[in-house]
Amino acid sequence: MARDETAMMERGQFFTFYQDDGTTVDSTGGAHLEGCERVFEDLDYSQYGVKPARSNKKVTCRLVRNASGGTLGRALFAQFKTNGTTADVLGGQVSGVGDTVGQIGGVVDEFITESVPANALFWLVIEGPSTMIAANGTDINAGLNVIPTTGGKFIAQDTTVAAGAATFNQIQGAIGRLTLQSTEADNERIVLVRRMA
């Protein structure tokens, strides 16, 4: 399949290549697909049959490989792998959940129903509406920017930090804007994800 052809899977799925023995996951199978992008309608992909619309927006996703060595949960911020040996690693693989402001990445497809296994290919939301999980019970008003924290969850952007590098990290490291107030830990809320890379 060429990179620019129709994507091999819809949202809510992941794909794993196996070596010739049929049981060992191949960490390089489908490498030519890493980093390809597809624009989806913002639909509720958890529904069977006709998928109801969630908004009139589009969602840009990038097909990435879970290069973390472990599993990744749905609706969490994942950071792009940056310590690879080839120049094209940034954007085609993720190295785990992003838990520090300033990391570059996207949101693991919220419609995946089980954890993404190591070396599987899956959709990472890089722009548009996506469900994310709140880290704590602090009120975060709709419209505010959110940033990644422990476990790949989100917290409110801290606009009180001193000038300098910390301020730039808070600005550049924003995942996106919250669309509905979050008041409790583990609230699932739609974030308008902004493109980072």
Secondary structure, 3 states (H helix, E strand, C coil): CCCCCCCCCCCCCEECCECCCCCCECCCCCHHHCCCEEEEEEECCCCCCCCCEEEEEEEEEEEEEECCCCCECCCCEEEECCCCCCCCCECCEEEEECCCCCCCEEEECCCCCCCECCCCEEEEEEEEEEEEEECCCCCECCCCEEEECHHHCEEECCCCCCCCHHHHHHHHCCCEEECCCECCCCCEEEEEECCCC
